[in-house]
Amino acid sequence: MNNTLLVALGLVLVVEGLGPMLVPKKWREMVSEMSALPDTTLRRIGGCLVVAGAVIAYMMWPSK
């Protein structure tokens, strides 16, 4: 199980690093625009991402 978590963490880091690596100017603009959003909007976005990630992890979890 520890190996699975490390692989998942590695994939998250790869996906998160693609934006600043490939299009740093657009990525910086997006981060700047997101920092101007109200806290409630950021919480909703974060909540949706957490739920989507949990659903994907549940669907991909190997069953016995």
Contacts in CASP RR format, 6 or more apart in sequence:
PFRMAT RR
TARGET T0000
AUTHOR 0000-0000-0000
METHOD contacts of the structure
MODEL  1
MNNTLLVALGLVLVVEGLGPMLVPKKWREMVSEMSALPDTTLRRIGGCLV
VAGAVIAYMMWPSK
8 57 0 8 1.000
19 26 0 8 1.000
19 27 0 8 1.000
20 27 0 8 1.000
20 28 0 8 1.000
34 42 0 8 1.000
37 45 0 8 1.000
END
